[in-house]
Amino acid sequence: MATDLTDFIAAGPRVRHIVWDWNGTILGDSGALIAATVDALAACGFPSITRADYQRHHCQPIPLFYERLVGRALDAREQQRLDECFRAAYARHRRKVNLTADASVTLRRWAATGATQSLLSMYPHAELVPLVSAAGLASYFARIDGSMGTELAHKAPHLARHLRYLGLEARQVLLVGDSVDDARAARECGVRCVIYHAGEDALHARGHFADLGVPVVSSLRAAVDAALVSATASREHRQPHDHSPRTTESGV
């Protein structure tokens, strides 16, 4: 069952901070990720897959995803070879990748409200920061966190640490991502979540989100629109029912 976006966001307190995902959300590279995986499987001699196969089986952690695509358990050497082939293929496909169509204007629009935003990704931190800077987006973010070394395979502990660093109250935060792992991380950390779905290039089949209780949108702007509605609803909720003039008492 679809979750109504506006009702979902407005049900909680005002959204004061947005945590954005990078790959497949701000960066429109989901098609490149799919193509690179197809190429990697072929380079390693595994049966070919379709885009629909990718979307049907996509999951975290990635080693489990590869095993689902191949249809059997893979040993450490096979996993390493697949990872190497994927990285080489992704580097080729990424040259043609752009930001998601409305990413820049949406980040700018949220920044103009005076609220804050940050970037949290499972992409390697040392590679992520230069990419964000090259795209001209670094100044929008209060913090940028990518994965470090042998980080855990799921985003939830990564998100919890990100919130601690920023000193944020989870219930006033909105996570905008594109994966089931994003939705589960948000739920585990007590954060609201909106999923961006890139249509035919999305990493997940849309049905993967059906039982997660999160709204799914086709643009980043829609997520920010809903967050702005939460601010309006919060202000209206705080309006006093007694409209008589207030008297301010001083303790001095």
C-alpha positions in Angstrom: 0.0 0.0 0.0 1.3 3.4 -0.9 2.1 5.8 1.9 0.8 9.4 1.5 3.8 11.7 1.4 2.3 14.8 2.9 0.5 13.0 5.8 3.6 10.9 6.5 5.9 14.0 6.9 3.3 16.2 8.6 2.5 13.5 11.2 5.8 14.3 13.0 7.4 17.5 14.3 8.9 20.0 11.9 11.7 18.8 9.7 14.7 20.8 10.6 17.4 18.8 8.8 17.6 16.6 5.7 20.2 13.9 5.4 20.7 13.1 1.7 22.0 9.9 0.1 24.5 10.3 -2.7 24.5 7.4 -5.3 21.2 7.1 -7.0 19.8 10.1 -5.1 21.8 13.3 -5.6 24.0 11.6 -8.2 21.9 10.2 -11.0 24.1 7.1 -11.4 21.7 4.3 -10.8 21.7 3.4 -14.5 25.5 3.3 -14.4 25.5 1.1 -11.4 23.2 -1.4 -13.1 25.3 -1.3 -16.3 28.5 -1.8 -14.4 27.1 -4.8 -12.6 26.0 -6.4 -15.9 29.5 -5.8 -17.3 31.2 -7.2 -14.2 29.2 -10.4 -14.3 30.0 -10.9 -17.9 33.7 -10.2 -17.4 33.8 -12.9 -14.7 32.1 -15.4 -16.9 28.8 -15.5 -15.1 25.4 -15.7 -16.9 24.1 -12.4 -18.2 21.4 -10.6 -16.4 18.8 -8.0 -17.3 17.9 -4.7 -15.7 14.8 -6.3 -14.3 16.9 -9.1 -12.8 19.0 -6.4 -11.1 16.0 -4.6 -9.7 14.3 -7.8 -8.5 17.3 -9.1 -6.6 19.0 -5.9 -5.4 19.8 -5.9 -1.7 22.5 -5.1 0.9 25.2 -6.2 1.6 26.5 -6.3 -1.9 28.2 -9.8 -1.6 24.8 -11.2 -0.8 23.4 -9.3 -3.8 26.0 -10.9 -6.1 25.1 -14.4 -4.8 21.4 -13.7 -5.5 22.2 -12.7 -9.1 24.5 -15.7 -9.7 22.2 -18.1 -7.9 24.8 -19.7 -5.7 27.3 -19.0 -2.9 30.5 -17.3 -4.0 33.9 -17.8 -2.4 36.1 -14.9 -1.3 38.2 -14.9 -4.5 35.1 -14.8 -6.7 33.7 -11.9 -4.6 36.9 -10.0 -4.9 37.1 -10.5 -8.7 33.5 -9.3 -9.1 34.2 -6.3 -7.0 37.3 -5.4 -9.1 35.5 -5.8 -12.4 32.6 -3.8 -11.1 34.8 -0.9 -10.0 36.5 -0.9 -13.4 33.2 -0.9 -15.3 31.7 1.7 -13.0 34.6 4.1 -13.6 33.9 3.8 -17.4 30.1 4.4 -17.0 30.5 7.2 -14.5 32.0 9.5 -17.1 28.6 9.9 -18.6 26.8 10.4 -15.3 25.2 13.7 -14.2 23.5 14.9 -11.0 19.8 14.0 -10.7 17.9 16.5 -12.8 16.5 18.6 -9.9 19.3 18.0 -7.4 21.0 21.4 -7.4 17.8 23.4 -7.4 16.3 21.3 -4.6 19.4 21.6 -2.4 19.4 25.4 -3.0 15.7 25.6 -2.2 16.1 23.8 1.2 19.2 25.9 2.1 17.2 29.1 1.4 14.8 28.2 4.2 17.7 28.5 6.7 17.4 24.8 7.6 20.4 22.5 7.4 21.3 19.5 5.4 24.1 16.9 5.2 25.3 14.0 3.0 25.6 10.4 4.1 26.8 7.7 1.7 28.2 4.2 1.7 30.6 5.3 -1.1 34.2 5.5 0.1 34.8 8.8 1.9 38.1 9.6 0.2 36.4 9.3 -3.2 33.1 10.9 -2.2 34.4 14.3 -1.0 36.2 15.2 -4.2 33.1 14.2 -6.3 30.8 16.4 -4.2 33.3 19.3 -4.4 33.7 18.9 -8.2 29.9 19.0 -8.6 29.8 22.4 -6.7 27.6 21.0 -3.9 29.9 20.8 -0.9 28.9 24.2 0.5 25.3 23.1 0.9 26.2 20.4 3.5 26.9 20.8 7.2 28.7 17.5 7.1 29.7 14.9 4.4 30.3 11.3 5.5 31.3 8.4 3.3 32.3 4.9 4.3 35.7 4.4 5.9 37.8 1.3 5.5 36.0 -1.9 6.6 32.7 -0.2 7.7 29.6 -2.3 8.3 27.6 -3.3 5.3 24.4 -1.6 6.4 23.7 2.1 6.7 21.9 2.1 10.1 25.1 2.4 12.3 26.5 4.8 9.8 23.4 7.0 10.1 23.4 6.8 13.9 26.9 8.0 14.1 26.2 10.8 11.5 23.4 12.1 13.7 25.6 12.0 16.8 28.3 14.0 15.1 25.8 16.7 14.1 24.0 16.7 17.4 20.6 16.2 15.8 17.4 15.0 17.3 16.3 12.1 15.1 12.6 13.0 15.1 13.4 16.3 13.4 15.4 14.7 10.7 14.3 13.5 7.2 16.4 11.0 5.3 16.1 11.1 1.5 17.5 8.0 -0.2 16.8 5.4 -2.9 17.3 2.0 -1.3 15.6 -0.4 1.0 18.8 -0.1 3.2 18.1 3.7 3.5 14.5 3.0 4.6 15.5 0.4 7.2 18.4 2.6 8.5 15.9 5.5 9.0 13.4 3.3 10.8 16.1 1.8 13.1 17.4 5.3 14.0 13.9 6.9 14.5 14.2 9.1 11.4 11.5 9.8 8.8 12.4 8.7 5.3 11.3 9.4 1.7 12.5 7.2 -1.1 13.4 8.6 -4.5 12.7 6.2 -7.3 14.3 6.8 -10.6 11.8 4.8 -12.7 13.4 2.4 -15.2 16.9 3.2 -13.9 16.0 2.6 -10.2 18.1 0.1 -8.3 15.1 -1.5 -6.7 11.8 -2.7 -8.1 9.2 -0.4 -6.7 7.5 -3.2 -4.9 10.5 -3.6 -2.6 9.2 -0.6 -0.6 5.6 -1.7 -0.3 5.8 -3.1 3.2 8.3 -0.5 4.6 5.8 2.2 5.3 7.7 4.9 3.5 6.5 7.2 0.7 8.1 6.9 -2.7 8.5 9.9 -4.9 9.7 10.4 -8.5 11.6 13.7 -7.8 13.8 15.2 -5.1 11.7 18.3 -5.2 8.7 16.3 -3.9 10.6 15.3 -0.8 11.5 18.9 0.0 7.9 20.1 -0.7 6.7 17.7 1.9 9.3 18.8 4.4 8.2 22.4 3.9 4.6 21.3 4.5 5.8 19.9 7.8 7.1 23.3 8.8 3.7 24.9 8.0 1.8 22.3 9.8 4.1 22.7 12.9 3.5 26.4 13.0 -0.3 26.0 12.7 -0.3 23.4 15.4 1.5 25.8 17.8 -1.0 28.7 17.2 -2.9 29.4 20.5 -6.7 29.0 20.5 -7.0 32.1 22.7 -6.2 35.1 20.5 -6.4 37.7 23.3 -3.3 39.8 23.7 -0.4 38.2 25.6 1.2 39.7 28.6 4.9 39.0 29.0 5.9 38.7 32.6 9.5 39.5 33.7 11.1 37.9 36.6 13.3 41.0 37.2 
